[in-house]
Amino acid sequence: MSAAQSAVRRSARNRVLEGARGKEQSGHIAQKPGGDNDKKSGGEARAKRRVQVEYEKTGGNTDKKLKWEPSNWRQHLENIRKMRIARDAPVDQMGAGKCFDQSAAPENKVKNIRQTTLILQEKYGGDIPDNVPELVKLPGVGPKMAHLVMDIAWNNVSGIGVDVHVHRISNRLRWVKKETKTPEETRMALEDWMPRDLWSEINWLLVGFGQQVCQPTSPQCTNCLNKDICPGAKKK
Ligand code: SF4
């Protein structure tokens, strides 16, 4: 064999060995050689790699979807709307947006109202503050009333007005992730998951529901449309 023939053979053997190593690295060494199959397998491998990347991207969106929300809350809400359709609870006649509360204890209320009117005249030109931090500085005004005033007087829904009814019913329906001890805790827990466009409605809806059906000591669970899907329902 001539030197030139030896060089050609060495070159050919090297190409074969390099090809084999390449297939081994790409995981195709066990497959039968065949141009189309090899191309198809390479294409499938690339497609699999692309699918994995898209899966990782989708994982980020899935996290958002997994944000906590209560079980059956939409059905609870629809049922309460049905039970409140007559709008004949006390809150519908004399709630914060209607009139004064005749059952309220008068002493502190009168004192607070007198002080507040003086402050409003001196500091706000006879008007009321248009923000929650200033409203809660007024005597006797807490977060519940401040958010209700923002909604009713300024048409600005700044938060959910949570009183004892909203607090109690939210815990019975498990609309809070963990049991809450105060209305303010409940407000923050509700605002964490509840769509903002429901914040204004939820106060009058639950207050009236609490006055007529889901009462503090003797809730009328047997008459409640939520009795089968309410975790706090009393089974009699
Ligand atoms: S089933 Fe009972 S506890 Fe539950 S929302 Fe209705 S009245 Fe309230």
Residues whose N, C-alpha, C, O or C-beta is under 5 A from the ligand:
A	BS01	SF4	R172 V213 C214 P219 Q220 C221 C224 N226 K227 C230 G232 A233 K234
